Amino acid sequence: MPLDIRIRFGRAICRIREEQEINQEEAAERCGLHRTYYSGIERGVRNVSLVNIERVAKGLKTTLPELFRRL
């Protein structure tokens, strides 16, 4: 059974963040999100809105298509 989309999305942004060698707090700041909210996204416990998905992509300096290719 495939993993939940929230978990796959969280893992994808975690990999991108780690490639950029930044911590969650820095990533959250770049995305304009609270650090605990951002952490919840990476852990797959948040059901992220499209608006916040776009903020994450911009904050991590990637595109939406690239972000979703990594799922």
PDB file with one MODEL, atoms N, CA, C and O in Angstrom:
MODEL        1
ATOM      1  N   MET A   1       0.845  -1.180   0.000  1.00  0.00           N
ATOM      2  CA  MET A   1       0.000   0.000   0.000  1.00  0.00           C
ATOM      3  C   MET A   1       0.889   1.242   0.000  1.00  0.00           C
ATOM      4  O   MET A   1       1.793   1.349   0.829  1.00  0.00           O
ATOM      5  N   PRO A   2       0.646   2.190  -0.925  1.00  0.00           N
ATOM      6  CA  PRO A   2       1.495   3.388  -1.007  1.00  0.00           C
ATOM      7  C   PRO A   2       1.340   4.275   0.230  1.00  0.00           C
ATOM      8  O   PRO A   2       0.293   4.306   0.877  1.00  0.00           O
ATOM      9  N   LEU A   3       2.416   4.990   0.530  1.00  0.00           N
ATOM     10  CA  LEU A   3       2.385   5.919   1.659  1.00  0.00           C
ATOM     11  C   LEU A   3       1.419   7.063   1.388  1.00  0.00           C
ATOM     12  O   LEU A   3       1.199   7.447   0.239  1.00  0.00           O
ATOM     13  N   ASP A   4       0.858   7.588   2.436  1.00  0.00           N
ATOM     14  CA  ASP A   4      -0.028   8.747   2.379  1.00  0.00           C
ATOM     15  C   ASP A   4       0.677   9.906   1.677  1.00  0.00           C
ATOM     16  O   ASP A   4       1.878  10.102   1.861  1.00  0.00           O
ATOM     17  N   ILE A   5      -0.047  10.660   0.891  1.00  0.00           N
ATOM     18  CA  ILE A   5       0.509  11.792   0.154  1.00  0.00           C
ATOM     19  C   ILE A   5       1.165  12.801   1.097  1.00  0.00           C
ATOM     20  O   ILE A   5       2.162  13.423   0.730  1.00  0.00           O
ATOM     21  N   ARG A   6       0.627  12.973   2.295  1.00  0.00           N
ATOM     22  CA  ARG A   6       1.205  13.930   3.242  1.00  0.00           C
ATOM     23  C   ARG A   6       2.599  13.488   3.684  1.00  0.00           C
ATOM     24  O   ARG A   6       3.492  14.318   3.851  1.00  0.00           O
ATOM     25  N   ILE A   7       2.781  12.193   3.870  1.00  0.00           N
ATOM     26  CA  ILE A   7       4.093  11.674   4.264  1.00  0.00           C
ATOM     27  C   ILE A   7       5.071  11.785   3.103  1.00  0.00           C
ATOM     28  O   ILE A   7       6.216  12.193   3.297  1.00  0.00           O
ATOM     29  N   ARG A   8       4.640  11.431   1.916  1.00  0.00           N
ATOM     30  CA  ARG A   8       5.520  11.541   0.736  1.00  0.00           C
ATOM     31  C   ARG A   8       5.917  12.985   0.492  1.00  0.00           C
ATOM     32  O   ARG A   8       7.075  13.262   0.177  1.00  0.00           O
ATOM     33  N   PHE A   9       4.957  13.927   0.635  1.00  0.00           N
ATOM     34  CA  PHE A   9       5.257  15.340   0.451  1.00  0.00           C
ATOM     35  C   PHE A   9       6.265  15.804   1.500  1.00  0.00           C
ATOM     36  O   PHE A   9       7.222  16.508   1.177  1.00  0.00           O
ATOM     37  N   GLY A  10       6.053  15.415   2.739  1.00  0.00           N
ATOM     38  CA  GLY A  10       6.965  15.792   3.814  1.00  0.00           C
ATOM     39  C   GLY A  10       8.373  15.286   3.577  1.00  0.00           C
ATOM     40  O   GLY A  10       9.342  16.012   3.799  1.00  0.00           O
ATOM     41  N   ARG A  11       8.491  14.059   3.133  1.00  0.00           N
ATOM     42  CA  ARG A  11       9.810  13.490   2.850  1.00  0.00           C
ATOM     43  C   ARG A  11      10.482  14.222   1.691  1.00  0.00           C
ATOM     44  O   ARG A  11      11.693  14.446   1.704  1.00  0.00           O
ATOM     45  N   ALA A  12       9.690  14.589   0.695  1.00  0.00           N
ATOM     46  CA  ALA A  12      10.244  15.302  -0.457  1.00  0.00           C
ATOM     47  C   ALA A  12      10.820  16.651  -0.044  1.00  0.00           C
ATOM     48  O   ALA A  12      11.934  16.998  -0.436  1.00  0.00           O
ATOM     49  N   ILE A  13      10.067  17.412   0.746  1.00  0.00           N
ATOM     50  CA  ILE A  13      10.596  18.722   1.131  1.00  0.00           C
ATOM     51  C   ILE A  13      11.748  18.579   2.120  1.00  0.00           C
ATOM     52  O   ILE A  13      12.635  19.431   2.159  1.00  0.00           O
ATOM     53  N   CYS A  14      11.745  17.532   2.904  1.00  0.00           N
ATOM     54  CA  CYS A  14      12.870  17.279   3.812  1.00  0.00           C
ATOM     55  C   CYS A  14      14.141  17.024   3.008  1.00  0.00           C
ATOM     56  O   CYS A  14      15.198  17.560   3.339  1.00  0.00           O
ATOM     57  N   ARG A  15      14.050  16.219   1.965  1.00  0.00           N
ATOM     58  CA  ARG A  15      15.223  15.946   1.121  1.00  0.00           C
ATOM     59  C   ARG A  15      15.740  17.232   0.476  1.00  0.00           C
ATOM     60  O   ARG A  15      16.947  17.469   0.437  1.00  0.00           O
ATOM     61  N   ILE A  16      14.827  18.055  -0.027  1.00  0.00           N
ATOM     62  CA  ILE A  16      15.237  19.321  -0.645  1.00  0.00           C
ATOM     63  C   ILE A  16      15.930  20.207   0.387  1.00  0.00           C
ATOM     64  O   ILE A  16      16.983  20.784   0.112  1.00  0.00           O
ATOM     65  N   ARG A  17      15.341  20.311   1.561  1.00  0.00           N
ATOM     66  CA  ARG A  17      15.919  21.137   2.629  1.00  0.00           C
ATOM     67  C   ARG A  17      17.311  20.638   2.992  1.00  0.00           C
ATOM     68  O   ARG A  17      18.237  21.436   3.136  1.00  0.00           O
ATOM     69  N   GLU A  18      17.465  19.342   3.140  1.00  0.00           N
ATOM     70  CA  GLU A  18      18.766  18.775   3.502  1.00  0.00           C
ATOM     71  C   GLU A  18      19.801  18.990   2.398  1.00  0.00           C
ATOM     72  O   GLU A  18      20.977  19.207   2.687  1.00  0.00           O
ATOM     73  N   GLU A  19      19.374  18.930   1.145  1.00  0.00           N
ATOM     74  CA  GLU A  19      20.286  19.212   0.030  1.00  0.00           C
ATOM     75  C   GLU A  19      20.794  20.646   0.097  1.00  0.00           C
ATOM     76  O   GLU A  19      21.921  20.931  -0.308  1.00  0.00           O
ATOM     77  N   GLN A  20      19.967  21.539   0.605  1.00  0.00           N
ATOM     78  CA  GLN A  20      20.343  22.945   0.734  1.00  0.00           C
ATOM     79  C   GLN A  20      21.106  23.214   2.030  1.00  0.00           C
ATOM     80  O   GLN A  20      21.549  24.334   2.283  1.00  0.00           O
ATOM     81  N   GLU A  21      21.249  22.175   2.840  1.00  0.00           N
ATOM     82  CA  GLU A  21      21.988  22.241   4.099  1.00  0.00           C
ATOM     83  C   GLU A  21      21.462  23.344   5.025  1.00  0.00           C
ATOM     84  O   GLU A  21      22.223  24.134   5.583  1.00  0.00           O
ATOM     85  N   ILE A  22      20.138  23.366   5.166  1.00  0.00           N
ATOM     86  CA  ILE A  22      19.504  24.292   6.109  1.00  0.00           C
ATOM     87  C   ILE A  22      18.655  23.487   7.088  1.00  0.00           C
ATOM     88  O   ILE A  22      18.221  22.376   6.782  1.00  0.00           O
ATOM     89  N   ASN A  23      18.424  24.057   8.262  1.00  0.00           N
ATOM     90  CA  ASN A  23      17.590  23.369   9.247  1.00  0.00           C
ATOM     91  C   ASN A  23      16.121  23.737   9.042  1.00  0.00           C
ATOM     92  O   ASN A  23      15.795  24.586   8.212  1.00  0.00           O
ATOM     93  N   GLN A  24      15.248  23.096   9.799  1.00  0.00           N
ATOM     94  CA  GLN A  24      13.811  23.347   9.650  1.00  0.00           C
ATOM     95  C   GLN A  24      13.454  24.788   9.981  1.00  0.00           C
ATOM     96  O   GLN A  24      12.584  25.375   9.337  1.00  0.00           O
ATOM     97  N   GLU A  25      14.106  25.352  10.961  1.00  0.00           N
ATOM     98  CA  GLU A  25      13.797  26.729  11.346  1.00  0.00           C
ATOM     99  C   GLU A  25      14.099  27.696  10.204  1.00  0.00           C
ATOM    100  O   GLU A  25      13.300  28.590   9.922  1.00  0.00           O
ATOM    101  N   GLU A  26      15.238  27.525   9.549  1.00  0.00           N
ATOM    102  CA  GLU A  26      15.599  28.374   8.413  1.00  0.00           C
ATOM    103  C   GLU A  26      14.623  28.153   7.255  1.00  0.00           C
ATOM    104  O   GLU A  26      14.194  29.109   6.608  1.00  0.00           O
ATOM    105  N   ALA A  27      14.277  26.899   7.001  1.00  0.00           N
ATOM    106  CA  ALA A  27      13.334  26.596   5.922  1.00  0.00           C
ATOM    107  C   ALA A  27      11.980  27.250   6.201  1.00  0.00           C
ATOM    108  O   ALA A  27      11.376  27.847   5.310  1.00  0.00           O
ATOM    109  N   ALA A  28      11.514  27.133   7.432  1.00  0.00           N
ATOM    110  CA  ALA A  28      10.228  27.737   7.796  1.00  0.00           C
ATOM    111  C   ALA A  28      10.258  29.244   7.590  1.00  0.00           C
ATOM    112  O   ALA A  28       9.301  29.828   7.081  1.00  0.00           O
ATOM    113  N   GLU A  29      11.353  29.864   7.985  1.00  0.00           N
ATOM    114  CA  GLU A  29      11.487  31.317   7.824  1.00  0.00           C
ATOM    115  C   GLU A  29      11.451  31.702   6.347  1.00  0.00           C
ATOM    116  O   GLU A  29      10.765  32.651   5.966  1.00  0.00           O
ATOM    117  N   ARG A  30      12.185  30.971   5.521  1.00  0.00           N
ATOM    118  CA  ARG A  30      12.197  31.250   4.081  1.00  0.00           C
ATOM    119  C   ARG A  30      10.808  31.089   3.460  1.00  0.00           C
ATOM    120  O   ARG A  30      10.453  31.797   2.517  1.00  0.00           O
ATOM    121  N   CYS A  31      10.027  30.151   4.000  1.00  0.00           N
ATOM    122  CA  CYS A  31       8.692  29.878   3.463  1.00  0.00           C
ATOM    123  C   CYS A  31       7.625  30.795   4.057  1.00  0.00           C
ATOM    124  O   CYS A  31       6.490  30.817   3.581  1.00  0.00           O
ATOM    125  N   GLY A  32       7.984  31.546   5.087  1.00  0.00           N
ATOM    126  CA  GLY A  32       7.009  32.415   5.743  1.00  0.00           C
ATOM    127  C   GLY A  32       6.020  31.639   6.588  1.00  0.00           C
ATOM    128  O   GLY A  32       4.867  32.044   6.738  1.00  0.00           O
ATOM    129  N   LEU A  33       6.477  30.508   7.146  1.00  0.00           N
ATOM    130  CA  LEU A  33       5.617  29.659   7.959  1.00  0.00           C
ATOM    131  C   LEU A  33       6.195  29.538   9.366  1.00  0.00           C
ATOM    132  O   LEU A  33       7.399  29.695   9.565  1.00  0.00           O
ATOM    133  N   HIS A  34       5.332  29.259  10.333  1.00  0.00           N
ATOM    134  CA  HIS A  34       5.805  29.040  11.694  1.00  0.00           C
ATOM    135  C   HIS A  34       6.602  27.742  11.720  1.00  0.00           C
ATOM    136  O   HIS A  34       6.274  26.797  11.003  1.00  0.00           O
ATOM    137  N   ARG A  35       7.641  27.691  12.538  1.00  0.00           N
ATOM    138  CA  ARG A  35       8.536  26.531  12.547  1.00  0.00           C
ATOM    139  C   ARG A  35       7.812  25.242  12.934  1.00  0.00           C
ATOM    140  O   ARG A  35       8.135  24.180  12.402  1.00  0.00           O
ATOM    141  N   THR A  36       6.839  25.310  13.849  1.00  0.00           N
ATOM    142  CA  THR A  36       6.137  24.082  14.236  1.00  0.00           C
ATOM    143  C   THR A  36       5.193  23.609  13.127  1.00  0.00           C
ATOM    144  O   THR A  36       4.986  22.409  12.952  1.00  0.00           O
ATOM    145  N   TYR A  37       4.627  24.550  12.387  1.00  0.00           N
ATOM    146  CA  TYR A  37       3.770  24.193  11.251  1.00  0.00           C
ATOM    147  C   TYR A  37       4.626  23.518  10.174  1.00  0.00           C
ATOM    148  O   TYR A  37       4.251  22.482   9.625  1.00  0.00           O
ATOM    149  N   TYR A  38       5.777  24.123   9.884  1.00  0.00           N
ATOM    150  CA  TYR A  38       6.671  23.549   8.875  1.00  0.00           C
ATOM    151  C   TYR A  38       7.113  22.145   9.289  1.00  0.00           C
ATOM    152  O   TYR A  38       7.135  21.231   8.464  1.00  0.00           O
ATOM    153  N   SER A  39       7.459  21.976  10.548  1.00  0.00           N
ATOM    154  CA  SER A  39       7.855  20.663  11.060  1.00  0.00           C
ATOM    155  C   SER A  39       6.736  19.644  10.859  1.00  0.00           C
ATOM    156  O   SER A  39       6.993  18.499  10.488  1.00  0.00           O
ATOM    157  N   GLY A  40       5.506  20.060  11.102  1.00  0.00           N
ATOM    158  CA  GLY A  40       4.359  19.182  10.896  1.00  0.00           C
ATOM    159  C   GLY A  40       4.192  18.763   9.445  1.00  0.00           C
ATOM    160  O   GLY A  40       3.769  17.645   9.153  1.00  0.00           O
ATOM    161  N   ILE A  41       4.530  19.673   8.541  1.00  0.00           N
ATOM    162  CA  ILE A  41       4.471  19.330   7.114  1.00  0.00           C
ATOM    163  C   ILE A  41       5.491  18.233   6.818  1.00  0.00           C
ATOM    164  O   ILE A  41       5.168  17.236   6.173  1.00  0.00           O
ATOM    165  N   GLU A  42       6.718  18.422   7.290  1.00  0.00           N
ATOM    166  CA  GLU A  42       7.761  17.420   7.033  1.00  0.00           C
ATOM    167  C   GLU A  42       7.425  16.072   7.658  1.00  0.00           C
ATOM    168  O   GLU A  42       7.773  15.030   7.101  1.00  0.00           O
ATOM    169  N   ARG A  43       6.758  16.076   8.797  1.00  0.00           N
ATOM    170  CA  ARG A  43       6.399  14.820   9.459  1.00  0.00           C
ATOM    171  C   ARG A  43       5.154  14.179   8.852  1.00  0.00           C
ATOM    172  O   ARG A  43       4.820  13.040   9.180  1.00  0.00           O
ATOM    173  N   GLY A  44       4.471  14.902   7.973  1.00  0.00           N
ATOM    174  CA  GLY A  44       3.286  14.349   7.319  1.00  0.00           C
ATOM    175  C   GLY A  44       2.027  14.409   8.153  1.00  0.00           C
ATOM    176  O   GLY A  44       1.077  13.670   7.892  1.00  0.00           O
ATOM    177  N   VAL A  45       2.000  15.283   9.163  1.00  0.00           N
ATOM    178  CA  VAL A  45       0.811  15.390  10.011  1.00  0.00           C
ATOM    179  C   VAL A  45      -0.067  16.587   9.650  1.00  0.00           C
ATOM    180  O   VAL A  45      -1.141  16.764  10.224  1.00  0.00           O
ATOM    181  N   ARG A  46       0.380  17.401   8.709  1.00  0.00           N
ATOM    182  CA  ARG A  46      -0.400  18.552   8.265  1.00  0.00           C
ATOM    183  C   ARG A  46      -0.988  18.290   6.885  1.00  0.00           C
ATOM    184  O   ARG A  46      -0.320  17.736   6.011  1.00  0.00           O
ATOM    185  N   ASN A  47      -2.220  18.683   6.698  1.00  0.00           N
ATOM    186  CA  ASN A  47      -2.859  18.622   5.391  1.00  0.00           C
ATOM    187  C   ASN A  47      -2.695  20.018   4.788  1.00  0.00           C
ATOM    188  O   ASN A  47      -3.495  20.917   5.044  1.00  0.00           O
ATOM    189  N   VAL A  48      -1.667  20.177   4.002  1.00  0.00           N
ATOM    190  CA  VAL A  48      -1.218  21.487   3.541  1.00  0.00           C
ATOM    191  C   VAL A  48      -2.106  22.014   2.423  1.00  0.00           C
ATOM    192  O   VAL A  48      -2.476  21.279   1.508  1.00  0.00           O
ATOM    193  N   SER A  49      -2.443  23.300   2.511  1.00  0.00           N
ATOM    194  CA  SER A  49      -3.240  23.941   1.463  1.00  0.00           C
ATOM    195  C   SER A  49      -2.368  24.222   0.242  1.00  0.00           C
ATOM    196  O   SER A  49      -1.140  24.238   0.334  1.00  0.00           O
ATOM    197  N   LEU A  50      -3.006  24.440  -0.883  1.00  0.00           N
ATOM    198  CA  LEU A  50      -2.277  24.776  -2.107  1.00  0.00           C
ATOM    199  C   LEU A  50      -1.471  26.057  -1.937  1.00  0.00           C
ATOM    200  O   LEU A  50      -0.362  26.169  -2.458  1.00  0.00           O
ATOM    201  N   VAL A  51      -2.014  27.005  -1.223  1.00  0.00           N
ATOM    202  CA  VAL A  51      -1.318  28.269  -0.981  1.00  0.00           C
ATOM    203  C   VAL A  51      -0.006  28.003  -0.246  1.00  0.00           C
ATOM    204  O   VAL A  51       1.031  28.559  -0.608  1.00  0.00           O
ATOM    205  N   ASN A  52      -0.047  27.158   0.779  1.00  0.00           N
ATOM    206  CA  ASN A  52       1.163  26.872   1.538  1.00  0.00           C
ATOM    207  C   ASN A  52       2.126  25.963   0.776  1.00  0.00           C
ATOM    208  O   ASN A  52       3.337  26.048   0.979  1.00  0.00           O
ATOM    209  N   ILE A  53       1.620  25.112  -0.083  1.00  0.00           N
ATOM    210  CA  ILE A  53       2.500  24.304  -0.927  1.00  0.00           C
ATOM    211  C   ILE A  53       3.307  25.233  -1.829  1.00  0.00           C
ATOM    212  O   ILE A  53       4.508  25.037  -2.018  1.00  0.00           O
ATOM    213  N   GLU A  54       2.645  26.236  -2.380  1.00  0.00           N
ATOM    214  CA  GLU A  54       3.352  27.204  -3.220  1.00  0.00           C
ATOM    215  C   GLU A  54       4.393  27.977  -2.405  1.00  0.00           C
ATOM    216  O   GLU A  54       5.490  28.243  -2.896  1.00  0.00           O
ATOM    217  N   ARG A  55       4.057  28.336  -1.173  1.00  0.00           N
ATOM    218  CA  ARG A  55       5.005  29.052  -0.310  1.00  0.00           C
ATOM    219  C   ARG A  55       6.230  28.186  -0.020  1.00  0.00           C
ATOM    220  O   ARG A  55       7.358  28.679  -0.010  1.00  0.00           O
ATOM    221  N   VAL A  56       6.004  26.909   0.212  1.00  0.00           N
ATOM    222  CA  VAL A  56       7.113  25.989   0.467  1.00  0.00           C
ATOM    223  C   VAL A  56       8.011  25.902  -0.768  1.00  0.00           C
ATOM    224  O   VAL A  56       9.233  25.984  -0.649  1.00  0.00           O
ATOM    225  N   ALA A  57       7.423  25.738  -1.938  1.00  0.00           N
ATOM    226  CA  ALA A  57       8.218  25.647  -3.169  1.00  0.00           C
ATOM    227  C   ALA A  57       9.064  26.905  -3.355  1.00  0.00           C
ATOM    228  O   ALA A  57      10.261  26.817  -3.631  1.00  0.00           O
ATOM    229  N   LYS A  58       8.450  28.060  -3.207  1.00  0.00           N
ATOM    230  CA  LYS A  58       9.198  29.317  -3.374  1.00  0.00           C
ATOM    231  C   LYS A  58      10.274  29.456  -2.304  1.00  0.00           C
ATOM    232  O   LYS A  58      11.400  29.854  -2.601  1.00  0.00           O
ATOM    233  N   GLY A  59       9.933  29.130  -1.063  1.00  0.00           N
ATOM    234  CA  GLY A  59      10.888  29.255   0.030  1.00  0.00           C
ATOM    235  C   GLY A  59      12.086  28.342  -0.127  1.00  0.00           C
ATOM    236  O   GLY A  59      13.196  28.697   0.269  1.00  0.00           O
ATOM    237  N   LEU A  60      11.871  27.166  -0.704  1.00  0.00           N
ATOM    238  CA  LEU A  60      12.956  26.214  -0.927  1.00  0.00           C
ATOM    239  C   LEU A  60      13.573  26.381  -2.319  1.00  0.00           C
ATOM    240  O   LEU A  60      14.392  25.570  -2.751  1.00  0.00           O
ATOM    241  N   LYS A  61      13.169  27.437  -3.002  1.00  0.00           N
ATOM    242  CA  LYS A  61      13.734  27.802  -4.312  1.00  0.00           C
ATOM    243  C   LYS A  61      13.635  26.668  -5.325  1.00  0.00           C
ATOM    244  O   LYS A  61      14.600  26.323  -6.008  1.00  0.00           O
ATOM    245  N   THR A  62      12.440  26.106  -5.396  1.00  0.00           N
ATOM    246  CA  THR A  62      12.173  25.068  -6.383  1.00  0.00           C
ATOM    247  C   THR A  62      10.828  25.378  -7.039  1.00  0.00           C
ATOM    248  O   THR A  62      10.126  26.300  -6.625  1.00  0.00           O
ATOM    249  N   THR A  63      10.484  24.618  -8.043  1.00  0.00           N
ATOM    250  CA  THR A  63       9.211  24.834  -8.726  1.00  0.00           C
ATOM    251  C   THR A  63       8.193  23.811  -8.238  1.00  0.00           C
ATOM    252  O   THR A  63       8.554  22.776  -7.679  1.00  0.00           O
ATOM    253  N   LEU A  64       6.934  24.110  -8.454  1.00  0.00           N
ATOM    254  CA  LEU A  64       5.893  23.149  -8.091  1.00  0.00           C
ATOM    255  C   LEU A  64       6.057  21.826  -8.845  1.00  0.00           C
ATOM    256  O   LEU A  64       5.966  20.764  -8.228  1.00  0.00           O
ATOM    257  N   PRO A  65       6.299  21.861 -10.173  1.00  0.00           N
ATOM    258  CA  PRO A  65       6.481  20.574 -10.853  1.00  0.00           C
ATOM    259  C   PRO A  65       7.649  19.760 -10.289  1.00  0.00           C
ATOM    260  O   PRO A  65       7.536  18.545 -10.121  1.00  0.00           O
ATOM    261  N   GLU A  66       8.767  20.427  -9.996  1.00  0.00           N
ATOM    262  CA  GLU A  66       9.915  19.708  -9.447  1.00  0.00           C
ATOM    263  C   GLU A  66       9.590  19.133  -8.078  1.00  0.00           C
ATOM    264  O   GLU A  66       9.978  18.009  -7.762  1.00  0.00           O
ATOM    265  N   LEU A  67       8.887  19.894  -7.279  1.00  0.00           N
ATOM    266  CA  LEU A  67       8.496  19.445  -5.956  1.00  0.00           C
ATOM    267  C   LEU A  67       7.652  18.177  -6.047  1.00  0.00           C
ATOM    268  O   LEU A  67       7.889  17.217  -5.314  1.00  0.00           O
ATOM    269  N   PHE A  68       6.674  18.174  -6.941  1.00  0.00           N
ATOM    270  CA  PHE A  68       5.795  17.015  -7.060  1.00  0.00           C
ATOM    271  C   PHE A  68       6.466  15.831  -7.760  1.00  0.00           C
ATOM    272  O   PHE A  68       6.055  14.689  -7.552  1.00  0.00           O
ATOM    273  N   ARG A  69       7.486  16.078  -8.583  1.00  0.00           N
ATOM    274  CA  ARG A  69       8.227  14.976  -9.190  1.00  0.00           C
ATOM    275  C   ARG A  69       8.951  14.165  -8.128  1.00  0.00           C
ATOM    276  O   ARG A  69       9.195  12.972  -8.309  1.00  0.00           O
ATOM    277  N   ARG A  70       9.290  14.806  -7.030  1.00  0.00           N
ATOM    278  CA  ARG A  70      10.054  14.140  -5.968  1.00  0.00           C
ATOM    279  C   ARG A  70       9.183  13.274  -5.053  1.00  0.00           C
ATOM    280  O   ARG A  70       9.701  12.563  -4.192  1.00  0.00           O
ATOM    281  N   LEU A  71       7.877  13.335  -5.238  1.00  0.00           N
ATOM    282  CA  LEU A  71       7.005  12.512  -4.398  1.00  0.00           C
ATOM    283  C   LEU A  71       7.200  11.056  -4.740  1.00  0.00           C
ATOM    284  O   LEU A  71       6.557  10.190  -4.146  1.00  0.00           O
TER     285      LEU A  71
ENDMDL
END
